[in-house]
Amino acid sequence: MYRAQGNATGTRGRTQKSANPKSDFKVLVAVDFGTTFSAVAYANTADPGSQNTVDDWGSGPQGESVPSVLKYENDDIKQSFEWGFQALNQPPGVKRHEWFKLGLDPDLRSRAEASELMVAYPSTTALPPVKPRHCEKLVGDYLRSLKAATDSYFTRALTKRILGSPREYIITVPAMWSEAAQEATRSCAAEAFLGNRHEIDKIQIVAEPEAAGVYALTGMPTLGLGEGDTFVICDAGGGTVDLSSYRIKSLSPSHIDLEGCAVPSGGLCGSSFLNRIFYDYLLNVKLKGYIEPHNTTHMRWLKAAVDRDFENLIKPGFKGVKDDEMHFIDALCFEDESPRHGVRNNMVELTDKEIRKNVFDVVVSRIRTLVSRQIVNTQDPVKAVLLAGGFGQNAYLRSQIQKTAGPGVEVLQINSRTAIARGALICGLARVAQQPGSASQSSFLGLSRNEDPGRIYQRVRFATVSSRPSPKHYGVAVFENYDETNELHWRGRSKVRPGQPGQSKQIEVVKWFVRKHEKMEEGKPKSFEMYYDKEAHGTRQPTIECRVYASEADAPPDFPDDPSLARPLLTLTIDLNDIPRSEWPTKEESGRTYYHVDFEIYVTLYSADIEFMLGRGDKRYKRQRVKYSRTYGDE
């Protein structure tokens, strides 16, 4: 059995090993796998100041992002498929797989299916979501296609020497992604990028708003933020909106040290809902009684009005400043004018006011609420709100967030639609630079092999997040000897179980080793002391399974059978074979000999990952196997 003894602290972090340790450098590839669009940024560690993005996807228009869309032949996921722009450009009535990334997080998918915007404005082009167990197939197919396009681009963009160097991959996830979804994302990425999902530890993972914040501070020196300032990142993408809060802990010409100062938050209110709402407004309000839903020509026009005119002309530059400013959509397919429908001279007329009130405000109001809550939950006064993501470039959204934030808070736009991919790349480069003995460390310092050793030139400015608040309580179910004077034990007396021979009664409780909002330093684990009893003559392998729980409640429950802990977050498999048997002390109880092994579990929280490691004294052993609980419901 395993029991709790208390808490301590540890100091061991994780390092990333190169696939080819003899290489002077490697190529880092950062993938922003978005709900609606994806992007890829890359750099080689010998020249970290030269950071680029993929802008040719093999088909469709050139650009820094590619649609996160799949279209399988006959809608059968076992058959061949199109991806990206090819999958996006389908005739009216032909549907494809959209937003499939959300299926990696069953909890988020359930929230999506129940969200007001999803219910009120369902996609007219999306196939029904696949069963959750098939979601990883779609994600894998998409990521493999993304990698193939990236590899093809590299053959044209990189020299042969760089092309043959080892590669490491970084992938981003929403801030509100569950731990199981983080693990599933890394697993899919490992299989797609490395060919083996068991090489999951070679895939770095970064939260999207954290990546955007890192990019903003390293790529935008004119932000006007200084040491001690606190800011909120609002990553407004196509599907999700994520928010995080950071304080600038220290600032130097070469490094910016950030610390998280609020638990991330978010919601399903991205800019793609604007398209759905605009479609619904034209069909069921503006042109109701004029446009015929069963007329193929009319529906083709409606699709083009949304995909072409609204998406490319109205939405990007919408300011919502002048109520009577007019917007026009070509309507040559309509023969009859109808002033009451706003159809004149083969054009559909719309005012700023009606677009603002009936389309934009439906989504923007929800984002304003999220921003307001994040500001309130941030520990320190907020000096700025930084807008990232495609929708973050919109002038109307910025003006409304400014109203929410108030006159004392600046609302600034991060001037890159690929800020998340670029920021994730910077995070990866910073980790490589921090590794002792890195073959490319002189490059990060700006020291060329041919330069005078007395001259060091700064080439790259990095930003890293050194600490962040824990988003949840984390704990493990353990047995304790029952104590009638202990109020906790008395309240849970119905849960008392017989002990081992010669021992008192025992009770199973949850010991919370990390508390919600507790400050956790990057790469510095917290340890939880335990011990394991096993009869010495037994033949069973010394492998135990610990049930790890998570709770978002302010006051987490004391017992593992509490209804709010319906299932463990994960099961942690601890292999005590890593500890030499010679170090296993024994004890005698009731004529029997038991092994009594003291050990520690080290827990480390990263940007979008949780790591467990076994330790004993000053020794650390390999990362422990973790199996996440993933409840898919009705499959």
C-alpha positions in Angstrom: 0.0 0.0 0.0 1.1 3.6 -0.4 0.6 6.4 2.1 1.2 10.1 2.4 3.8 11.5 4.7 3.9 15.2 3.8 5.4 17.7 1.4 8.8 18.9 0.3 10.3 20.6 -2.6 12.5 19.4 -5.5 14.8 21.1 -8.0 15.0 18.8 -11.0 13.7 19.9 -14.4 13.3 18.3 -17.8 15.8 18.6 -20.7 15.2 17.9 -24.4 17.6 15.7 -26.1 18.6 16.2 -29.8 17.9 13.4 -32.2 21.5 13.7 -33.3 23.8 14.9 -30.5 26.8 15.2 -32.9 25.1 17.8 -35.0 26.2 21.4 -34.5 22.6 22.6 -34.7 19.0 21.5 -35.3 15.8 22.9 -36.8 13.0 23.7 -34.5 9.5 23.5 -36.0 6.6 25.2 -34.2 3.1 24.2 -35.2 0.1 26.3 -34.2 -2.6 23.7 -34.7 -5.7 26.0 -34.7 -9.4 25.2 -34.5 -10.0 26.9 -37.9 -6.5 27.7 -39.3 -3.0 26.4 -38.6 0.5 27.9 -39.1 4.1 26.7 -38.9 7.2 28.7 -37.9 10.8 27.4 -38.0 14.4 28.4 -37.3 17.7 26.6 -37.0 19.5 26.9 -33.7 22.7 28.1 -35.3 20.9 31.3 -36.4 18.0 31.8 -34.0 17.5 35.4 -35.0 16.3 34.2 -38.4 12.7 33.0 -37.7 10.4 32.2 -40.6 7.0 30.8 -41.4 5.8 28.4 -44.0 3.7 30.2 -46.7 3.2 27.6 -49.4 1.0 24.7 -48.7 1.2 22.9 -52.1 -2.3 23.9 -53.2 -4.5 27.0 -52.8 -3.4 30.5 -52.2 0.0 31.3 -50.6 -0.2 32.6 -47.1 1.1 32.0 -43.6 -1.9 29.9 -42.5 -3.8 27.0 -43.9 -7.4 25.9 -43.1 -7.8 23.1 -40.4 -10.3 21.2 -42.6 -10.5 17.7 -44.0 -12.7 16.1 -46.7 -12.7 12.4 -47.0 -13.8 10.5 -50.1 -17.5 9.4 -49.6 -17.2 10.9 -46.1 -15.4 7.7 -45.0 -12.4 8.4 -42.8 -10.8 5.2 -44.0 -10.5 6.5 -47.5 -8.4 9.1 -49.2 -8.8 12.7 -48.3 -8.2 16.3 -49.1 -6.9 18.8 -46.6 -6.4 22.5 -46.1 -7.5 24.7 -49.0 -8.6 21.8 -51.2 -10.9 20.5 -48.5 -12.2 24.1 -47.8 -13.1 24.8 -51.4 -16.2 22.6 -51.9 -19.4 23.2 -53.9 -22.5 24.3 -52.0 -24.0 21.4 -50.1 -20.8 19.4 -49.9 -19.7 19.1 -46.2 -16.4 18.5 -44.6 -14.8 17.9 -41.2 -14.3 21.2 -39.3 -13.3 21.9 -35.7 -12.3 18.3 -35.3 -9.5 19.3 -32.9 -12.1 19.9 -30.2 -12.8 16.2 -30.1 -9.4 15.7 -28.4 -11.0 17.3 -25.2 -14.3 15.5 -24.4 -15.0 18.1 -21.7 -14.5 21.0 -24.1 -16.4 19.2 -26.8 -19.4 18.8 -24.4 -19.2 22.5 -23.6 -19.1 23.3 -27.3 -22.1 21.2 -28.1 -24.0 23.0 -25.3 -22.7 26.5 -26.0 -25.3 29.1 -27.0 -23.4 30.2 -30.1 -22.9 26.6 -31.3 -26.6 25.7 -30.7 -28.0 29.0 -32.2 -25.6 29.1 -35.2 -24.5 25.6 -36.3 -22.2 25.3 -39.2 -23.8 24.8 -42.6 -20.7 23.3 -44.1 -19.5 20.9 -41.4 -20.2 17.2 -41.1 -21.4 15.9 -37.8 -18.6 15.4 -35.3 -16.9 12.0 -35.5 -17.1 9.6 -32.6 -14.5 10.7 -30.1 -12.5 7.5 -30.5 -12.1 8.5 -34.2 -11.0 12.0 -33.5 -7.3 11.1 -33.2 -7.5 9.6 -36.7 -8.6 13.0 -38.1 -6.0 14.9 -36.1 -3.3 12.5 -37.2 -4.2 12.7 -40.9 -4.2 16.5 -40.7 -0.9 16.8 -38.9 0.7 14.4 -41.3 -0.5 16.5 -44.2 0.8 19.6 -42.5 4.2 18.0 -42.0 4.3 16.8 -45.6 3.6 20.3 -46.9 6.2 21.7 -44.5 8.8 19.1 -45.6 8.1 20.0 -49.2 8.5 23.7 -48.5 11.8 23.0 -46.7 13.3 21.3 -49.7 12.9 24.6 -51.5 13.7 27.0 -48.7 16.6 25.4 -46.8 20.1 24.5 -47.7 21.1 20.8 -47.9 23.1 21.1 -44.7 20.2 22.5 -42.8 17.7 20.2 -44.5 19.7 17.2 -43.2 19.9 18.4 -39.6 17.9 17.0 -36.7 14.4 18.5 -36.1 12.5 19.1 -32.9 8.8 19.9 -32.9 6.7 22.2 -30.7 2.9 22.2 -30.8 0.4 24.6 -29.2 -2.8 24.0 -27.4 -5.6 26.2 -26.0 -5.1 27.4 -22.5 -8.4 25.7 -21.5 -7.3 22.3 -22.8 -7.6 19.6 -20.2 -4.5 17.5 -19.1 -5.9 14.5 -21.1 -6.3 16.7 -24.2 -2.7 18.0 -23.8 -1.4 14.4 -23.7 -3.6 13.3 -26.6 -2.3 16.3 -28.7 1.3 15.4 -28.0 0.6 11.8 -28.8 -0.9 12.6 -32.2 1.9 15.0 -32.9 4.6 12.4 -32.0 3.0 9.9 -34.4 2.5 12.4 -37.2 5.9 14.2 -36.9 8.2 11.5 -35.6 6.4 8.3 -36.7 6.0 7.0 -33.2 3.4 8.1 -30.7 5.5 6.6 -27.9 8.1 9.3 -28.5 5.7 11.8 -26.9 8.5 13.2 -24.6 10.2 14.6 -27.7 7.3 16.9 -28.5 7.3 20.2 -26.7 3.9 21.8 -25.9 3.0 25.4 -25.3 -0.2 27.1 -24.3 -1.4 29.4 -27.1 -1.9 32.7 -25.2 1.5 32.1 -23.5 3.1 31.8 -26.9 1.4 34.9 -28.1 2.6 36.9 -25.1 6.2 35.7 -25.5 6.1 36.8 -29.2 4.6 40.1 -28.3 7.3 41.1 -25.8 10.2 39.9 -27.9 8.9 41.0 -31.3 7.3 44.3 -30.4 9.7 46.5 -28.4 7.4 49.5 -28.8 4.7 48.1 -26.5 5.7 50.4 -23.7 5.6 47.8 -21.0 8.3 47.8 -18.3 9.5 45.8 -15.4 6.7 45.1 -12.9 3.9 45.8 -15.4 1.0 43.3 -15.7 -0.8 42.5 -18.9 -3.5 40.3 -20.2 -3.2 38.3 -23.5 -6.5 37.8 -25.3 -5.9 35.3 -28.1 -9.0 35.7 -30.3 -8.9 33.0 -33.0 -11.5 31.5 -35.3 -13.0 29.0 -32.9 -11.8 29.7 -29.3 -10.8 32.8 -27.4 -8.1 32.2 -24.7 -6.9 34.6 -22.0 -3.9 34.6 -19.7 -2.3 37.2 -17.4 1.4 37.8 -16.9 3.7 40.2 -15.0 7.1 41.3 -16.3 9.3 40.0 -13.5 12.6 41.3 -14.9 13.6 43.0 -18.1 17.1 43.1 -19.8 18.3 43.6 -23.3 18.7 39.9 -23.7 15.9 38.3 -21.7 12.4 39.0 -20.4 11.3 37.0 -17.4 7.5 36.6 -17.1 5.4 35.1 -14.3 1.8 34.1 -14.6 -0.5 35.9 -12.3 -4.0 34.4 -13.0 -5.4 31.1 -14.0 -6.1 31.1 -17.8 -9.6 31.2 -19.1 -11.5 31.1 -22.4 -14.6 30.4 -24.3 -16.0 29.2 -27.7 -16.7 32.6 -29.3 -14.1 33.0 -32.1 -14.5 34.9 -35.3 -15.9 32.0 -37.4 -19.2 32.6 -35.5 -19.4 36.0 -37.2 -19.6 34.2 -40.5 -22.3 31.8 -39.3 -24.3 34.7 -37.8 -24.0 36.8 -40.9 -25.2 33.9 -43.0 -28.2 33.4 -40.7 -28.9 37.2 -40.7 -29.1 37.4 -44.5 -31.1 34.2 -44.8 -33.6 34.6 -42.0 -33.8 38.3 -41.3 -32.4 40.7 -43.9 -33.5 38.8 -47.0 -36.3 36.6 -45.5 -39.1 36.3 -48.1 -36.8 37.5 -50.9 -34.1 34.8 -51.0 -35.4 31.2 -51.6 -33.7 28.6 -49.5 -34.4 25.8 -52.0 -33.1 27.9 -55.0 -29.6 26.6 -55.9 -28.6 29.9 -57.4 -29.7 31.8 -54.4 -27.8 29.5 -52.0 -24.7 29.7 -54.1 -24.9 33.5 -53.9 -25.4 33.3 -50.1 -22.3 31.1 -49.7 -20.2 33.5 -51.8 -21.6 36.5 -49.9 -20.3 35.1 -46.7 -17.1 33.4 -47.9 -16.0 36.2 -50.3 -17.6 39.5 -49.4 -18.0 39.2 -45.7 -14.9 37.2 -44.9 -12.5 39.2 -47.1 -14.0 42.7 -47.4 -16.4 43.5 -44.5 -15.1 41.5 -41.5 -11.3 42.4 -41.5 -11.8 46.1 -41.7 -15.0 46.5 -39.8 -14.8 49.5 -37.4 -18.4 50.0 -36.4 -17.9 53.8 -36.0 -20.5 55.3 -38.3 -24.0 54.0 -38.0 -25.0 55.0 -41.6 -21.8 53.9 -43.4 -22.8 51.5 -46.2 -21.5 48.1 -47.2 -22.4 46.5 -50.5 -22.6 42.9 -51.7 -22.9 42.1 -55.4 -26.3 40.6 -56.1 -26.4 40.2 -59.9 -28.3 36.9 -59.5 -31.3 38.7 -58.3 -33.5 40.2 -61.0 -36.0 42.2 -58.9 -35.2 45.1 -56.7 -36.6 45.2 -53.2 -36.0 48.4 -51.2 -37.4 46.9 -48.1 -34.8 44.1 -48.3 -32.1 46.6 -49.1 -31.7 45.3 -52.6 -31.0 48.1 -55.1 -29.1 48.3 -58.4 -28.1 44.6 -58.2 -26.5 45.2 -54.8 -27.5 44.2 -51.2 -27.0 47.2 -48.9 -26.1 46.9 -45.3 -25.4 49.7 -42.8 -22.6 49.7 -40.2 -25.3 49.8 -37.5 -27.1 46.6 -38.6 -23.9 44.6 -39.0 -22.6 45.8 -35.6 -25.9 45.1 -33.8 -27.0 41.9 -35.5 -23.6 40.2 -36.2 -20.5 41.6 -34.4 -22.0 42.4 -31.0 -23.4 38.9 -30.6 -19.8 37.6 -30.5 -17.9 40.6 -29.2 -20.1 40.9 -26.1 -19.0 37.5 -25.0 -15.4 38.3 -25.5 -15.8 41.5 -23.5 -17.2 39.4 -20.6 -14.2 37.0 -20.8 -11.7 39.9 -20.8 -13.5 41.6 -17.9 -13.4 38.5 -15.8 -9.7 37.9 -16.5 -8.8 41.4 -15.5 -10.8 41.0 -12.2 -9.1 37.6 -11.5 -5.6 39.0 -12.2 -3.8 39.7 -8.9 -2.2 43.0 -9.9 -3.5 46.1 -11.7 -3.5 45.5 -15.4 -1.6 48.0 -17.6 -2.4 46.5 -21.0 -4.5 44.0 -22.9 -2.7 42.5 -25.9 -4.9 41.2 -28.7 -3.6 38.2 -30.6 -5.1 35.8 -33.2 -6.8 36.6 -36.5 -9.8 38.3 -34.9 -7.5 40.2 -32.6 -6.5 42.3 -35.6 -10.1 43.7 -35.9 -10.5 47.4 -35.1 -14.1 47.0 -33.7 -13.1 44.3 -31.3 -10.2 46.5 -30.1 -12.5 49.5 -29.5 -14.9 47.4 -27.5 -12.2 45.8 -25.4 -10.9 49.3 -24.7 -14.4 50.2 -23.3 -14.3 47.1 -21.1 -10.7 47.6 -19.9 -11.2 51.3 -19.1 -9.2 54.4 -19.7 -6.3 53.3 -17.5 -5.6 50.2 -19.6 -4.0 50.2 -23.1 -5.4 47.8 -25.6 -2.8 46.9 -28.1 -2.8 44.6 -31.1 0.0 42.1 -31.7 0.9 42.7 -35.4 1.1 39.2 -36.6 -1.5 36.6 -37.5 1.2 34.0 -36.8 2.1 35.3 -33.4 1.3 32.0 -31.7 3.5 29.9 -34.0 6.3 32.4 -33.8 6.0 32.7 -30.0 6.0 28.9 -29.6 9.2 28.8 -31.7 10.8 31.4 -29.4 9.8 29.3 -26.4 11.6 26.3 -28.0 14.7 28.3 -28.9 14.9 29.6 -25.3 14.8 26.1 -23.9 17.6 25.1 -26.2 19.6 28.1 -25.2 19.2 27.2 -21.5 20.5 23.7 -21.9 24.0 23.4 -20.5 26.6 22.3 -23.0 24.4 23.0 -26.0 26.5 22.8 -29.1 24.8 25.9 -30.4 25.0 28.0 -27.2 27.5 30.4 -28.7 25.0 31.2 -31.4 22.4 32.2 -28.9 24.9 34.5 -27.3 25.7 36.0 -30.7 29.3 34.7 -30.7 30.4 33.5 -34.1 33.3 31.0 -34.4 35.2 33.5 -36.4 34.7 36.5 -34.0 37.2 37.8 -31.6 36.4 36.0 -28.3 36.5 39.4 -26.6 33.4 40.6 -28.5 30.0 39.2 -27.9 27.1 40.6 -30.0 23.5 40.2 -28.9 21.4 38.7 -31.6 18.2 37.4 -30.0 16.0 38.6 -27.2 14.1 35.8 -25.4 11.1 35.8 -23.1 10.3 33.0 -20.8 7.7 32.3 -18.2 9.4 31.3 -15.0 6.3 30.6 -12.9 2.6 30.3 -13.2 -0.3 29.7 -10.9 -1.7 26.2 -10.8 -5.0 26.1 -12.6 -6.3 23.3 -10.3 -5.7 21.4 -7.1 -3.8 18.1 -7.7 -3.8 15.3 -5.3 -3.4 11.5 -4.9 -5.5 8.9 -3.1 -3.6 7.5 -0.1 -4.4 5.3 2.9 -4.0 6.5 6.5 -4.4 4.8 9.8 -7.9 5.6 11.1 -7.8 8.1 14.0 -11.0 8.6 15.9 -9.8 12.0 17.2 -9.2 13.3 13.6 -12.3 15.2 12.5 -11.6 14.4 8.9 -11.5 10.7 9.6 -14.6 10.9 11.8 -16.5 12.6 9.0 -15.5 9.8 6.6 -15.9 6.9 9.0 -18.2 5.1 6.6 -15.1 4.8 4.3 -13.0 3.0 6.9 -11.5 -0.3 5.8 -9.7 -3.1 7.7 -5.9 -2.7 7.8 -3.2 -5.3 7.1 -2.7 -8.1 9.6 -1.7 -6.6 13.0 -2.5 -3.1 11.9 -5.3 -0.7 12.8 -8.2 0.3 10.6 -7.4 2.5 7.6 -9.2 5.2 5.6 -8.5 6.3 2.1 -8.3 10.1 1.6 -7.1 12.5 -1.0 -3.9 14.4 -0.2 -3.7 17.6 -2.3 0.0 18.2 -3.0 -0.6 21.2 -5.3 -3.1 23.8 -4.5 -5.1 25.9 -6.9 -3.5 29.3 -7.6 -0.3 28.0 -5.9 2.8 29.5 -7.6 4.7 26.8 -9.5 8.1 27.6 -10.9 9.0 26.4 -14.4 11.1 23.2 -14.3 11.1 23.1 -10.5 9.1 20.1 -9.2 7.2 19.8 -6.0 7.6 16.5 -4.2 5.1 14.4 -2.3 6.6 11.9 0.2 5.1 8.4 0.2 6.0 4.9 1.3 5.1 1.5 0.0 4.6 -1.7 2.1 4.9 -5.1 0.4 5.3 -8.6 1.9 8.8 -9.7 1.3 8.1 -13.2 0.1 5.6 -12.1 -2.5 6.2 -12.7 -6.2 4.3 -9.7 -7.5 6.4 -7.1 -9.3 6.8 -3.9 -7.2 4.7 -1.8 -9.4 2.0 0.3 -7.9 -0.7 2.5 -9.4 -1.6 5.9 -7.8 -4.8 7.6 -8.7 -4.2 11.3 -9.2 -7.1 13.6 -8.9 -7.7 17.3 -10.0 -10.3 19.7 -8.7 -11.2 23.2 -9.7 -13.3 23.8 -6.6 -12.1 26.5 -4.1 -12.3 23.8 -1.4 -11.4 20.4 -2.8 -13.1 17.3 -1.4 -11.3 15.1 1.2 -12.3 11.7 -0.2 -11.8 10.1 -3.6 -15.4 8.9 -3.8 -16.8 12.4 -3.7 -19.3 13.0 -6.6 -17.1 15.8 -7.9 -14.3 13.4 -8.4 -16.2 11.0 -10.6 -13.0 9.7 -12.1 -9.3 10.2 -11.5 -7.5 12.7 -13.7 -4.9 10.0 -14.4 -3.4 6.8 -13.1 0.3 7.1 -12.3 2.2 3.8 -12.6 5.3 3.8 -10.3 7.9 1.2 -11.1 9.8 0.5 -7.9 12.2 -1.7 -9.8 14.1 1.5 -10.5 15.1 1.5 -6.8 17.8 -1.2 -6.1 16.4 -4.0 -3.8 19.4 -3.5 -1.6 18.0 -0.2 -0.6 14.7 -1.6 0.4 14.5 -1.7 4.2 12.4 -4.4 5.9 10.2 -4.5 9.0 8.5 -7.2 11.0 4.8 -7.2 11.8 2.8 -10.1 13.2 5.5 -12.6 12.3 5.6 -11.4 8.7 8.4 -9.6 6.9 7.5 -6.5 4.8 9.5 -4.3 2.5 9.0 -0.7 3.6 10.2 1.7 0.8 10.2 5.4 1.2 10.1 7.4 -2.0 9.0 10.7 -3.4 6.8 11.6 -6.4 8.0 14.8 -8.1 5.4 16.8 -9.9 6.2 19.6 -12.4 3.7 21.8 -14.1 4.8 23.3 -17.4 3.0 25.7 -19.8 0.7 22.9 -21.0 2.0 19.7 -19.5 2.3 17.9 -16.2 5.2 15.6 -15.4 5.7 13.0 -12.7 9.0 11.6 -11.7 10.1 9.1 -9.0 12.8 10.1 -6.6 14.5 8.8 -3.5 16.7 11.1 -1.5 19.0 12.9 -3.9 18.4 10.4 -6.7 15.9 10.9 -9.6 14.6 8.1 -11.8 12.9 8.1 -15.1 9.6 9.8 -15.9 6.7 7.7 -14.7 4.1 6.2 -17.0 0.8 8.1 -16.9 -2.6 7.0 -18.2 -5.1 9.7 -18.4 -8.8 9.1 -17.8 -10.7 10.0 -21.0 -14.5 9.6 -20.8 -16.0 9.9 -24.2 -19.6 9.2 -23.2 -21.7 7.6 -25.9 -19.4 6.4 -28.7 
